[in-house]
Amino acid sequence: MRYFTGLLGFRDEGWVIYEQQLAVYDDSIQPTGTIHWKNDGPFGTPNPHVEMKKLRHSLVLHVEGPSESKIKDCANTAFAASVLAAIAAAIATGGIAAANAAITAGVSTMGACIGQGVAKVEDRSHWIYWDV
């Protein structure tokens, strides 16, 4: 049986959506230009704190396919420990281009393995704020 899923169009019943977090990293660390005054100085006097922000990226493997066991087997094959280590090393050294190449290779291997289905890596990012 087929059913309508909105923007994704029609899909066969029994398809599974599988997600796995591949990596998390921060970049774009910078001051926001805002100063927060807190009464945490000596004797409760006002003390300025500069507000900072950073962009946290979470790379998530999103797969839609015929069965969860098939998807997991394909994920284990496509994103073996060596590929994940290469992604982590590239992100740690700031080599985002190298990380993108490793991710693209893994996604194409994943897509070929599951056959009929969709495999993609989503960058779910959000700003994190804190005071110094």
N, CA, C and O atoms as a GROMACS GRO file, in nm:
protein
  528
    1MET      N    1   0.084  -0.118   0.000
    1MET     CA    2   0.000   0.000   0.000
    1MET      C    3   0.089   0.124   0.000
    1MET      O    4   0.194   0.124   0.064
    2ARG      N    5   0.048   0.228  -0.071
    2ARG     CA    6   0.122   0.354  -0.075
    2ARG      C    7   0.041   0.461  -0.004
    2ARG      O    8  -0.082   0.459  -0.006
    3TYR      N    9   0.110   0.555   0.060
    3TYR     CA   10   0.040   0.664   0.125
    3TYR      C   11   0.116   0.793   0.104
    3TYR      O   12   0.237   0.792   0.079
    4PHE      N   13   0.045   0.906   0.114
    4PHE     CA   14   0.100   1.037   0.088
    4PHE      C   15   0.170   1.090   0.213
    4PHE      O   16   0.114   1.082   0.322
    5THR      N   17   0.293   1.143   0.198
    5THR     CA   18   0.368   1.193   0.313
    5THR      C   19   0.397   1.342   0.304
    5THR      O   20   0.492   1.390   0.366
    6GLY      N   21   0.318   1.415   0.230
    6GLY     CA   22   0.339   1.560   0.221
    6GLY      C   23   0.447   1.594   0.120
    6GLY      O   24   0.438   1.555   0.004
    7LEU      N   25   0.550   1.665   0.165
    7LEU     CA   26   0.655   1.711   0.075
    7LEU      C   27   0.736   1.596   0.013
    7LEU      O   28   0.793   1.612  -0.095
    8LEU      N   29   0.740   1.483   0.080
    8LEU     CA   30   0.817   1.370   0.028
    8LEU      C   31   0.743   1.294  -0.080
    8LEU      O   32   0.802   1.209  -0.147
    9GLY      N   33   0.615   1.321  -0.100
    9GLY     CA   34   0.538   1.252  -0.202
    9GLY      C   35   0.479   1.123  -0.149
    9GLY      O   36   0.443   1.114  -0.032
   10PHE      N   37   0.471   1.022  -0.234
   10PHE     CA   38   0.414   0.893  -0.195
   10PHE      C   39   0.525   0.799  -0.152
   10PHE      O   40   0.636   0.802  -0.205
   11ARG      N   41   0.492   0.714  -0.055
   11ARG     CA   42   0.591   0.620  -0.003
   11ARG      C   43   0.522   0.489   0.029
   11ARG      O   44   0.404   0.487   0.065
   12ASP      N   45   0.597   0.380   0.015
   12ASP     CA   46   0.541   0.248   0.047
   12ASP      C   47   0.522   0.234   0.197
   12ASP      O   48   0.601   0.285   0.276
   13GLU      N   49   0.416   0.163   0.235
   13GLU     CA   50   0.392   0.136   0.376
   13GLU      C   51   0.502   0.044   0.428
   13GLU      O   52   0.549  -0.043   0.355
   14GLY      N   53   0.543   0.062   0.549
   14GLY     CA   54   0.645  -0.022   0.608
   14GLY      C   55   0.785   0.035   0.596
   14GLY      O   56   0.881  -0.026   0.644
   15TRP      N   57   0.800   0.152   0.533
   15TRP     CA   58   0.931   0.213   0.526
   15TRP      C   59   0.971   0.265   0.662
   15TRP      O   60   0.885   0.305   0.742
   16VAL      N   61   1.100   0.266   0.689
   16VAL     CA   62   1.152   0.304   0.819
   16VAL      C   63   1.235   0.431   0.804
   16VAL      O   64   1.309   0.447   0.707
   17ILE      N   65   1.222   0.520   0.900
   17ILE     CA   66   1.310   0.636   0.906
   17ILE      C   67   1.411   0.610   1.016
   17ILE      O   68   1.376   0.582   1.131
   18TYR      N   69   1.539   0.620   0.980
   18TYR     CA   70   1.649   0.590   1.072
   18TYR      C   71   1.739   0.712   1.078
   18TYR      O   72   1.774   0.769   0.975
   19GLU      N   73   1.779   0.754   1.199
   19GLU     CA   74   1.871   0.866   1.214
   19GLU      C   75   1.982   0.828   1.311
   19GLU      O   76   1.961   0.761   1.412
   20GLN      N   77   2.103   0.873   1.275
   20GLN     CA   78   2.220   0.848   1.360
   20GLN      C   79   2.308   0.971   1.356
   20GLN      O   80   2.339   1.023   1.249
   21GLN      N   81   2.349   1.019   1.474
   21GLN     CA   82   2.437   1.136   1.480
   21GLN      C   83   2.579   1.094   1.445
   21GLN      O   84   2.633   1.000   1.503
   22LEU      N   85   2.639   1.163   1.348
   22LEU     CA   86   2.774   1.130   1.303
   22LEU      C   87   2.880   1.213   1.375
   22LEU      O   88   2.983   1.160   1.415
   23ALA      N   89   2.855   1.343   1.390
   23ALA     CA   90   2.956   1.430   1.451
   23ALA      C   91   2.889   1.555   1.506
   23ALA      O   92   2.782   1.595   1.460
   24VAL      N   93   2.955   1.617   1.603
   24VAL     CA   94   2.912   1.745   1.659
   24VAL      C   95   3.037   1.832   1.670
   24VAL      O   96   3.140   1.789   1.721
   25TYR      N   97   3.026   1.956   1.620
   25TYR     CA   98   3.139   2.048   1.633
   25TYR      C   99   3.087   2.191   1.640
   25TYR      O  100   2.975   2.220   1.598
   26ASP      N  101   3.171   2.281   1.693
   26ASP     CA  102   3.137   2.422   1.708
   26ASP      C  103   3.228   2.506   1.620
   26ASP      O  104   3.345   2.473   1.600
   27ASP      N  105   3.174   2.615   1.566
   27ASP     CA  106   3.255   2.713   1.496
   27ASP      C  107   3.191   2.850   1.510
   27ASP      O  108   3.090   2.864   1.579
   28SER      N  109   3.248   2.950   1.446
   28SER     CA  110   3.198   3.088   1.448
   28SER      C  111   3.187   3.142   1.590
   28SER      O  112   3.088   3.208   1.624
   29ILE      N  113   3.286   3.115   1.674
   29ILE     CA  114   3.286   3.166   1.812
   29ILE      C  115   3.318   3.315   1.807
   29ILE      O  116   3.421   3.356   1.753
   30GLN      N  117   3.228   3.397   1.866
   30GLN     CA  118   3.244   3.542   1.856
   30GLN      C  119   3.162   3.612   1.963
   30GLN      O  120   3.066   3.556   2.015
   31PRO      N  121   3.199   3.737   1.997
   31PRO     CA  122   3.115   3.815   2.088
   31PRO      C  123   2.992   3.866   2.015
   31PRO      O  124   2.995   3.889   1.894
   32THR      N  125   2.882   3.882   2.089
   32THR     CA  126   2.758   3.932   2.027
   32THR      C  127   2.750   4.084   2.031
   32THR      O  128   2.667   4.142   1.960
   33GLY      N  129   2.834   4.149   2.111
   33GLY     CA  130   2.826   4.294   2.125
   33GLY      C  131   2.739   4.336   2.242
   33GLY      O  132   2.720   4.456   2.264
   34THR      N  133   2.686   4.240   2.317
   34THR     CA  134   2.601   4.269   2.432
   34THR      C  135   2.679   4.247   2.560
   34THR      O  136   2.755   4.150   2.572
   35ILE      N  137   2.659   4.336   2.654
   35ILE     CA  138   2.721   4.320   2.786
   35ILE      C  139   2.609   4.304   2.889
   35ILE      O  140   2.515   4.383   2.893
   36HIS      N  141   2.620   4.201   2.970
   36HIS     CA  142   2.523   4.175   3.077
   36HIS      C  143   2.587   4.218   3.210
   36HIS      O  144   2.699   4.178   3.241
   37TRP      N  145   2.514   4.298   3.286
   37TRP     CA  146   2.562   4.341   3.416
   37TRP      C  147   2.502   4.251   3.522
   37TRP      O  148   2.381   4.238   3.535
   38LYS      N  149   2.591   4.188   3.597
   38LYS     CA  150   2.546   4.099   3.706
   38LYS      C  151   2.607   4.148   3.836
   38LYS      O  152   2.718   4.200   3.839
   39ASN      N  153   2.533   4.131   3.942
   39ASN     CA  154   2.581   4.174   4.074
   39ASN      C  155   2.663   4.064   4.139
   39ASN      O  156   2.628   4.015   4.246
   40ASP      N  157   2.773   4.026   4.074
   40ASP     CA  158   2.859   3.920   4.129
   40ASP      C  159   2.999   3.971   4.159
   40ASP      O  160   3.092   3.892   4.178
   41GLY      N  161   3.016   4.103   4.165
   41GLY     CA  162   3.145   4.161   4.201
   41GLY      C  163   3.164   4.160   4.352
   41GLY      O  164   3.081   4.106   4.424
   42PRO      N  165   3.273   4.220   4.400
   42PRO     CA  166   3.295   4.227   4.545
   42PRO      C  167   3.181   4.303   4.614
   42PRO      O  168   3.141   4.411   4.569
   43PHE      N  169   3.131   4.248   4.720
   43PHE     CA  170   3.023   4.306   4.798
   43PHE      C  171   2.895   4.324   4.715
   43PHE      O  172   2.815   4.413   4.744
   44GLY      N  173   2.876   4.242   4.612
   44GLY     CA  174   2.755   4.248   4.530
   44GLY      C  175   2.750   4.363   4.432
   44GLY      O  176   2.643   4.401   4.384
   45THR      N  177   2.865   4.420   4.401
   45THR     CA  178   2.868   4.532   4.306
   45THR      C  179   2.848   4.481   4.163
   45THR      O  180   2.880   4.366   4.133
   46PRO      N  181   2.793   4.566   4.074
   46PRO     CA  182   2.772   4.525   3.935
   46PRO      C  183   2.904   4.494   3.865
   46PRO      O  184   3.005   4.562   3.884
   47ASN      N  185   2.901   4.391   3.784
   47ASN     CA  186   3.020   4.344   3.715
   47ASN      C  187   2.981   4.315   3.569
   47ASN      O  188   2.884   4.243   3.546
   48PRO      N  189   3.054   4.369   3.470
   48PRO     CA  190   3.016   4.345   3.330
   48PRO      C  191   3.061   4.207   3.282
   48PRO      O  192   3.170   4.161   3.315
   49HIS      N  193   2.974   4.142   3.204
   49HIS     CA  194   3.005   4.013   3.142
   49HIS      C  195   2.973   4.023   2.994
   49HIS      O  196   2.862   4.058   2.956
   50VAL      N  197   3.069   3.992   2.911
   50VAL     CA  198   3.051   3.996   2.766
   50VAL      C  199   2.976   3.871   2.722
   50VAL      O  200   3.012   3.760   2.762
   51GLU      N  201   2.872   3.890   2.640
   51GLU     CA  202   2.797   3.776   2.586
   51GLU      C  203   2.868   3.724   2.462
   51GLU      O  204   2.907   3.802   2.374
   52MET      N  205   2.885   3.592   2.455
   52MET     CA  206   2.950   3.527   2.342
   52MET      C  207   2.851   3.432   2.276
   52MET      O  208   2.750   3.396   2.335
   53LYS      N  209   2.881   3.392   2.152
   53LYS     CA  210   2.799   3.293   2.084
   53LYS      C  211   2.887   3.205   1.998
   53LYS      O  212   2.995   3.245   1.954
   54LYS      N  213   2.838   3.082   1.973
   54LYS     CA  214   2.905   2.989   1.883
   54LYS      C  215   2.798   2.910   1.810
   54LYS      O  216   2.687   2.890   1.860
   55LEU      N  217   2.832   2.865   1.692
   55LEU     CA  218   2.739   2.788   1.611
   55LEU      C  219   2.772   2.640   1.628
   55LEU      O  220   2.879   2.594   1.590
   56ARG      N  221   2.677   2.565   1.686
   56ARG     CA  222   2.695   2.421   1.708
   56ARG      C  223   2.632   2.346   1.591
   56ARG      O  224   2.514   2.361   1.562
   57HIS      N  225   2.715   2.264   1.525
   57HIS     CA  226   2.669   2.183   1.414
   57HIS      C  227   2.654   2.039   1.461
   57HIS      O  228   2.742   1.986   1.529
   58SER      N  229   2.545   1.977   1.425
   58SER     CA  230   2.522   1.836   1.452
   58SER      C  231   2.495   1.769   1.317
   58SER      O  232   2.391   1.794   1.255
   59LEU      N  233   2.587   1.686   1.273
   59LEU     CA  234   2.570   1.615   1.146
   59LEU      C  235   2.496   1.486   1.173
   59LEU      O  236   2.544   1.399   1.246
   60VAL      N  237   2.378   1.472   1.112
   60VAL     CA  238   2.290   1.359   1.138
   60VAL      C  239   2.265   1.284   1.008
   60VAL      O  240   2.226   1.343   0.907
   61LEU      N  241   2.289   1.153   1.011
   61LEU     CA  242   2.257   1.066   0.898
   61LEU      C  243   2.107   1.037   0.904
   61LEU      O  244   2.058   0.982   1.002
   62HIS      N  245   2.035   1.074   0.798
   62HIS     CA  246   1.890   1.053   0.789
   62HIS      C  247   1.864   0.959   0.673
   62HIS      O  248   1.898   0.989   0.559
   63VAL      N  249   1.804   0.843   0.703
   63VAL     CA  250   1.782   0.742   0.600
   63VAL      C  251   1.636   0.698   0.604
   63VAL      O  252   1.580   0.674   0.711
   64GLU      N  253   1.576   0.686   0.486
   64GLU     CA  254   1.444   0.626   0.472
   64GLU      C  255   1.462   0.504   0.383
   64GLU      O  256   1.513   0.515   0.272
   65GLY      N  257   1.418   0.390   0.432
   65GLY     CA  258   1.438   0.268   0.356
   65GLY      C  259   1.340   0.159   0.394
   65GLY      O  260   1.251   0.180   0.477
   66PRO      N  261   1.357   0.042   0.331
   66PRO     CA  262   1.259  -0.066   0.344
   66PRO      C  263   1.257  -0.134   0.481
   66PRO      O  264   1.151  -0.176   0.527
   67SER      N  265   1.372  -0.148   0.546
   67SER     CA  266   1.373  -0.215   0.677
   67SER      C  267   1.485  -0.161   0.763
   67SER      O  268   1.590  -0.122   0.713
   68GLU      N  269   1.462  -0.159   0.893
   68GLU     CA  270   1.561  -0.103   0.984
   68GLU      C  271   1.689  -0.186   0.987
   68GLU      O  272   1.798  -0.130   0.994
   69SER      N  273   1.677  -0.318   0.982
   69SER     CA  274   1.797  -0.403   0.985
   69SER      C  275   1.883  -0.380   0.861
   69SER      O  276   2.006  -0.377   0.870
   70LYS      N  277   1.820  -0.365   0.743
   70LYS     CA  278   1.894  -0.338   0.619
   70LYS      C  279   1.964  -0.203   0.628
   70LYS      O  280   2.079  -0.189   0.587
   71ILE      N  281   1.893  -0.102   0.682
   71ILE     CA  282   1.950   0.032   0.695
   71ILE      C  283   2.071   0.028   0.790
   71ILE      O  284   2.174   0.087   0.760
   72LYS      N  285   2.057  -0.040   0.903
   72LYS     CA  286   2.168  -0.047   1.000
   72LYS      C  287   2.288  -0.120   0.941
   72LYS      O  288   2.402  -0.077   0.961
   73ASP      N  289   2.265  -0.229   0.867
   73ASP     CA  290   2.376  -0.300   0.803
   73ASP      C  291   2.447  -0.210   0.703
   73ASP      O  292   2.570  -0.207   0.698
   74CYS      N  293   2.369  -0.136   0.624
   74CYS     CA  294   2.428  -0.046   0.525
   74CYS      C  295   2.502   0.069   0.593
   74CYS      O  296   2.608   0.110   0.546
   75ALA      N  297   2.448   0.120   0.704
   75ALA     CA  298   2.515   0.228   0.777
   75ALA      C  299   2.648   0.181   0.833
   75ALA      O  300   2.748   0.254   0.830
   76ASN      N  301   2.650   0.058   0.886
   76ASN     CA  302   2.775   0.005   0.939
   76ASN      C  303   2.879  -0.013   0.830
   76ASN      O  304   2.998   0.008   0.852
   77THR      N  305   2.834  -0.052   0.712
   77THR     CA  306   2.926  -0.070   0.600
   77THR      C  307   2.977   0.064   0.549
   77THR      O  308   3.097   0.082   0.528
   78ALA      N  309   2.884   0.158   0.530
   78ALA     CA  310   2.919   0.286   0.469
   78ALA      C  311   3.000   0.376   0.562
   78ALA      O  312   3.094   0.443   0.518
   79PHE      N  313   2.963   0.378   0.688
   79PHE     CA  314   3.031   0.466   0.783
   79PHE      C  315   3.110   0.383   0.884
   79PHE      O  316   3.081   0.384   1.004
   80ALA      N  317   3.207   0.312   0.834
   80ALA     CA  318   3.293   0.230   0.919
   80ALA      C  319   3.376   0.321   1.009
   80ALA      O  320   3.383   0.442   0.988
   81ALA      N  321   3.439   0.262   1.108
   81ALA     CA  322   3.516   0.339   1.206
   81ALA      C  323   3.623   0.425   1.140
   81ALA      O  324   3.651   0.536   1.187
   82SER      N  325   3.683   0.376   1.032
   82SER     CA  326   3.788   0.454   0.966
   82SER      C  327   3.732   0.581   0.904
   82SER      O  328   3.797   0.685   0.909
   83VAL      N  329   3.611   0.574   0.844
   83VAL     CA  330   3.550   0.693   0.785
   83VAL      C  331   3.512   0.792   0.894
   83VAL      O  332   3.535   0.912   0.879
   84LEU      N  333   3.455   0.743   1.003
   84LEU     CA  334   3.418   0.832   1.113
   84LEU      C  335   3.542   0.897   1.175
   84LEU      O  336   3.538   1.014   1.213
   85ALA      N  337   3.651   0.822   1.184
   85ALA     CA  338   3.775   0.879   1.236
   85ALA      C  339   3.828   0.987   1.144
   85ALA      O  340   3.879   1.089   1.190
   86ALA      N  341   3.817   0.966   1.012
   86ALA     CA  342   3.861   1.067   0.916
   86ALA      C  343   3.776   1.193   0.927
   86ALA      O  344   3.829   1.304   0.919
   87ILE      N  345   3.645   1.177   0.946
   87ILE     CA  346   3.557   1.292   0.963
   87ILE      C  347   3.594   1.368   1.090
   87ILE      O  348   3.606   1.490   1.088
   88ALA      N  349   3.614   1.296   1.199
   88ALA     CA  350   3.648   1.360   1.327
   88ALA      C  351   3.781   1.434   1.318
   88ALA      O  352   3.795   1.544   1.370
   89ALA      N  353   3.880   1.373   1.252
   89ALA     CA  354   4.010   1.437   1.237
   89ALA      C  355   4.000   1.562   1.151
   89ALA      O  356   4.063   1.664   1.180
   90ALA      N  357   3.922   1.554   1.044
   90ALA     CA  358   3.907   1.670   0.956
   90ALA      C  359   3.837   1.784   1.028
   90ALA      O  360   3.875   1.900   1.012
   91ILE      N  361   3.735   1.753   1.107
   91ILE     CA  362   3.662   1.856   1.181
   91ILE      C  363   3.752   1.915   1.289
   91ILE      O  364   3.752   2.037   1.309
   92ALA      N  365   3.827   1.831   1.358
   92ALA     CA  366   3.914   1.878   1.466
   92ALA      C  367   4.023   1.971   1.414
   92ALA      O  368   4.064   2.064   1.483
   93THR      N  369   4.071   1.946   1.292
   93THR     CA  370   4.177   2.029   1.236
   93THR      C  371   4.122   2.144   1.152
   93THR      O  372   4.198   2.221   1.095
   94GLY      N  373   3.991   2.156   1.144
   94GLY     CA  374   3.932   2.264   1.068
   94GLY      C  375   3.921   2.233   0.920
   94GLY      O  376   3.886   2.321   0.842
   95GLY      N  377   3.951   2.111   0.880
   95GLY     CA  378   3.945   2.073   0.739
   95GLY      C  379   3.805   2.030   0.701
   95GLY      O  380   3.781   1.912   0.676
   96ILE      N  381   3.713   2.124   0.696
   96ILE     CA  382   3.574   2.093   0.667
   96ILE      C  383   3.560   2.035   0.527
   96ILE      O  384   3.473   1.951   0.503
   97ALA      N  385   3.645   2.078   0.433
   97ALA     CA  386   3.638   2.023   0.297
   97ALA      C  387   3.667   1.873   0.298
   97ALA      O  388   3.603   1.796   0.226
   98ALA      N  389   3.765   1.831   0.378
   98ALA     CA  390   3.797   1.688   0.389
   98ALA      C  391   3.682   1.612   0.454
   98ALA      O  392   3.651   1.500   0.415
   99ALA      N  393   3.619   1.673   0.554
   99ALA     CA  394   3.505   1.609   0.619
   99ALA      C  395   3.389   1.594   0.521
   99ALA      O  396   3.323   1.491   0.518
  100ASN      N  397   3.364   1.697   0.440
  100ASN     CA  398   3.257   1.689   0.341
  100ASN      C  399   3.284   1.579   0.240
  100ASN      O  400   3.191   1.510   0.199
  101ALA      N  401   3.409   1.561   0.200
  101ALA     CA  402   3.444   1.454   0.106
  101ALA      C  403   3.418   1.317   0.168
  101ALA      O  404   3.366   1.228   0.101
  102ALA      N  405   3.455   1.299   0.294
  102ALA     CA  406   3.433   1.172   0.362
  102ALA      C  407   3.284   1.144   0.379
  102ALA      O  408   3.239   1.031   0.361
  103ILE      N  409   3.207   1.247   0.413
  103ILE     CA  410   3.063   1.230   0.431
  103ILE      C  411   2.995   1.198   0.299
  103ILE      O  412   2.909   1.110   0.294
  104THR      N  413   3.034   1.268   0.192
  104THR     CA  414   2.976   1.242   0.060
  104THR      C  415   3.004   1.100   0.015
  104THR      O  416   2.916   1.034  -0.041
  105ALA      N  417   3.125   1.051   0.039
  105ALA     CA  418   3.159   0.913   0.003
  105ALA      C  419   3.074   0.814   0.082
  105ALA      O  420   3.025   0.715   0.028
  106GLY      N  421   3.056   0.841   0.211
  106GLY     CA  422   2.973   0.753   0.294
  106GLY      C  423   2.828   0.751   0.251
  106GLY      O  424   2.765   0.646   0.249
  107VAL      N  425   2.773   0.868   0.218
  107VAL     CA  426   2.633   0.876   0.176
  107VAL      C  427   2.611   0.805   0.044
  107VAL      O  428   2.511   0.736   0.027
  108SER      N  429   2.704   0.821  -0.051
  108SER     CA  430   2.687   0.752  -0.180
  108SER      C  431   2.697   0.601  -0.162
  108SER      O  432   2.623   0.527  -0.228
  109THR      N  433   2.785   0.553  -0.076
  109THR     CA  434   2.795   0.410  -0.047
  109THR      C  435   2.667   0.361   0.020
  109THR      O  436   2.618   0.253  -0.010
  110MET      N  437   2.613   0.443   0.110
  110MET     CA  438   2.489   0.408   0.180
  110MET      C  439   2.373   0.398   0.082
  110MET      O  440   2.295   0.303   0.087
  111GLY      N  441   2.362   0.497  -0.009
  111GLY     CA  442   2.255   0.497  -0.108
  111GLY      C  443   2.261   0.376  -0.199
  111GLY      O  444   2.157   0.318  -0.231
  112ALA      N  445   2.381   0.338  -0.240
  112ALA     CA  446   2.396   0.220  -0.327
  112ALA      C  447   2.360   0.092  -0.252
  112ALA      O  448   2.307  -0.001  -0.311
  113CYS      N  449   2.389   0.088  -0.123
  113CYS     CA  450   2.363  -0.032  -0.043
  113CYS      C  451   2.213  -0.053  -0.020
  113CYS      O  452   2.164  -0.165  -0.034
  114ILE      N  453   2.141   0.052   0.016
  114ILE     CA  454   1.999   0.033   0.047
  114ILE      C  455   1.912   0.021  -0.077
  114ILE      O  456   1.798  -0.022  -0.069
  115GLY      N  457   1.967   0.060  -0.193
  115GLY     CA  458   1.890   0.049  -0.316
  115GLY      C  459   1.780   0.151  -0.321
  115GLY      O  460   1.806   0.270  -0.338
  116GLN      N  461   1.655   0.106  -0.306
  116GLN     CA  462   1.542   0.197  -0.311
  116GLN      C  463   1.527   0.262  -0.174
  116GLN      O  464   1.491   0.196  -0.076
  117GLY      N  465   1.554   0.390  -0.168
  117GLY     CA  466   1.545   0.463  -0.043
  117GLY      C  467   1.619   0.594  -0.054
  117GLY      O  468   1.671   0.629  -0.161
  118VAL      N  469   1.624   0.666   0.055
  118VAL     CA  470   1.687   0.798   0.056
  118VAL      C  471   1.786   0.802   0.171
  118VAL      O  472   1.753   0.769   0.284
  119ALA      N  473   1.910   0.844   0.142
  119ALA     CA  474   2.011   0.863   0.245
  119ALA      C  475   2.072   1.001   0.227
  119ALA      O  476   2.113   1.038   0.117
  120LYS      N  477   2.076   1.078   0.337
  120LYS     CA  478   2.136   1.211   0.331
  120LYS      C  479   2.190   1.247   0.468
  120LYS      O  480   2.149   1.191   0.570
  121VAL      N  481   2.284   1.341   0.469
  121VAL     CA  482   2.338   1.392   0.594
  121VAL      C  483   2.286   1.534   0.611
  121VAL      O  484   2.303   1.618   0.522
  122GLU      N  485   2.223   1.560   0.725
  122GLU     CA  486   2.167   1.691   0.755
  122GLU      C  487   2.256   1.762   0.856
  122GLU      O  488   2.302   1.702   0.954
  123ASP      N  489   2.279   1.891   0.831
  123ASP     CA  490   2.353   1.974   0.926
  123ASP      C  491   2.250   2.050   1.008
  123ASP      O  492   2.194   2.150   0.963
  124ARG      N  493   2.225   2.001   1.129
  124ARG     CA  494   2.128   2.067   1.218
  124ARG      C  495   2.208   2.158   1.311
  124ARG      O  496   2.267   2.112   1.409
  125SER      N  497   2.208   2.286   1.280
  125SER     CA  498   2.290   2.378   1.358
  125SER      C  499   2.204   2.479   1.432
  125SER      O  500   2.093   2.511   1.389
  126HIS      N  501   2.256   2.528   1.543
  126HIS     CA  502   2.189   2.629   1.623
  126HIS      C  503   2.292   2.709   1.701
  126HIS      O  504   2.402   2.660   1.730
  127TRP      N  505   2.257   2.832   1.735
  127TRP     CA  506   2.347   2.918   1.811
  127TRP      C  507   2.336   2.888   1.961
  127TRP      O  508   2.228   2.862   2.014
  128ILE      N  509   2.451   2.893   2.027
  128ILE     CA  510   2.458   2.877   2.173
  128ILE      C  511   2.518   3.006   2.229
  128ILE      O  512   2.620   3.054   2.181
  129TYR      N  513   2.452   3.062   2.330
  129TYR     CA  514   2.496   3.189   2.391
  129TYR      C  515   2.542   3.164   2.535
  129TYR      O  516   2.488   3.079   2.605
  130TRP      N  517   2.644   3.240   2.577
  130TRP     CA  518   2.691   3.232   2.714
  130TRP      C  519   2.762   3.363   2.750
  130TRP      O  520   2.801   3.439   2.661
  131ASP      N  521   2.779   3.387   2.879
  131ASP     CA  522   2.850   3.505   2.928
  131ASP      C  523   2.989   3.466   2.976
  131ASP      O  524   3.008   3.360   3.034
  132VAL      N  525   3.084   3.554   2.949
  132VAL     CA  526   3.222   3.531   2.994
  132VAL      C  527   3.240   3.595   3.129
  132VAL      O  528   3.348   3.589   3.187
   0.00000   0.00000   0.00000
